[in-house]
Amino acid sequence: MGEVWFVTGGARSGKSTFAERRAAALGRPVTYIATLEPLDEEMRARIARHQSQRPAAWRTVEAPHAPVEAARAAPTGDTLLLDCLSLWISNRLLALGSDAPDAASVDALESVLDAETRALLDVFGAREGIAIVVSNEVGSGLVPDYPLGRVYRDLLGRVNQRMAETAARAWLCVAGRALELPPGDGR
């Protein structure tokens, strides 16, 4: 019934702007599910700037740790815009409270994230309309030289793969330009 569109790219690639334009073009009410936590003054200013740039009619739900619940609670018929998976995964990983989490903690978190990603996709699939999901592409850079960075890259990479293989449409944004990706094998 519902359809997932996936938008990925590097930092400042234009992915959020592209996703917002896609959502606006659908002509339906939009529920914007935000995952950025306002941890310092710069982040609070960034959040305020982003909110002021979105249409006033859009409903914003702050869900830094619980996008599944936010998606479930969104009004029926709204286009959902989840921005972004990258911050959600980061929030969950940092909640472990270690710069070098042990393998058991990482395995447990990966299992939870896998289940939550499946639940998120189930919610999107059961809804009427489009859910647009934004995420950073972390597979194009260097291998991080610290454990937390490698764990983050691996966790986000797996969630991104799951989202992309399920998505009806997917784009890679580079320097403000969006390249539509062909359908994956998982469709």
Phi, psi and omega in degrees: 000302179274168183224140177256132170246134185244129181236121181228167179164175179284178177300135179060032180274348182099009185295318181293316178299316179299314181297319179296320178295319178298315180298315181297322183292342181286342174074021179242164172301149183239132167253118182263116180261109185259139182243001179284127177270134180279076187277340180210178184297320180298318180291322177298318178295320179298315179299314180299319179297314180298316180298320181291337181276342180276153177304140183298332182284346180288139177269128178252132176239120177278117183219065185294337181239349190223061179292335179296312180296321179296319179295319179298324185275352183294145179302140178302136178091347178290145164287134177259137175232108180262114181226099013208162177298324183304313181287324177301312180296317178300314179302315182293320180292315181294335177295343176292337173077029181216142175283343179219076183297145180288160185302321182295319179295318180294316179299318179295316179296319179298321178295317179295315180295324177298314179295319180291325177294317176299316180297319178298314179296324177296317179297313180300318182292330182276345182274157171280136173099200190253139168243121179257126184243129181251141177204152174283143172271119184250004184267001184261353184261191177288156173289124180303144182267013178228148188303315183299320178296320179292319178297315179301311180303317181293314180297310182294320179301319180291318178296317178300317179299316179299315181295315183294322182290337180270335186295139174289327178221149179212145179228147171249122180261133179221123176050042177081003179247140181252129176252120178285133181269146177292158178301147178274177180286342186279001183277000000 
